[in-house]
Amino acid sequence: MVDPAPDVSSVVVPEGSGDPARWVDYRPTSLLDAFVDKAVQVPSATIRRHVDAVRRRNPEASPARVIQILEQEYLRVVTAAGGAVGAAAAVPAVGTATGVALTTADVATFFAASAAFSLAVAEVHGVRSDDVRRRRALLLATVLGVKGAQSVEAAVGGSSLAWGKVLLTTMPQGTVRKVNKSLTSTFLKKQLAKHGTLALGRLVPFGVGAAVGLAGGRALGHGVVAQSRHAFGAPPQGWREPLVVDPPTQE
């Protein structure tokens, strides 16, 4: 029997692989790192296109209204994901093992949707960043709520004014690394426990899991929405860049 090929998608290759000491310092990537790293790599062009699409569908909408639409979209995604996992886990043919796998996928969906939403809100505010470290800190801080905001605010000297803008633009890289380390530690202690409780709820049989999944996913989503408003402050009164409307096609 031939052993299956190892999964190298989650392997961390140490920087400076020419150094033997670093090369042998093998360590697998945790699920948290894998979920977050993948979530924050969405291209900025994709975020801009989505915000522009919302504006085209709502040509008279102000920045504040567009953010509200983005919030509604985001809440629908995370609520539907939570409910779908709960409903699937309640089906006898699915079983607990498959339910746990579905819950893992649900957490990945939550991270991906939260990252895209936070970056879209930043785009409306005229703030863009392709820096993965800055994006990672923004995602973890918004998901962590008040504790996440406090970590970032402490790094910027205690100011609570639109810390998301500072994080994505002017915060020194050394500080960003320290913030990420602090946020990751806090997340592992607090947020994974919360996700774990919700995951168990989704595996309750007889359809109760679906209700827990819907309520839990929506509750987590509302926390991210509230924190994103705190991170970037009040929306601008008008658009800094005019919306480019594609000319009608000739028949």
Secondary structure, DSSP 8 states (H G I E B T S, - for coil): --------TTEE--SSTTSHHHHT--EE--HHHHHHHHHTT--HHHHHHHHHHHHHHSTT--HHHHHHHHHHHHHHHHHHHHHHHHHHHTSTTTHHHHHHHHHHHHHHHHHHHHHHHHHHHHHHTT-----HHHHHHHHHHHHHTHHHHHHHHHHTTS--SSHHHHHHHTS-HHHHHHHHHHHHHHHHHHHHHHHHHHHHHHT-TTTHHHHHHHHHHHHHHHHHHHHHHHHH-S--SS-SS----------
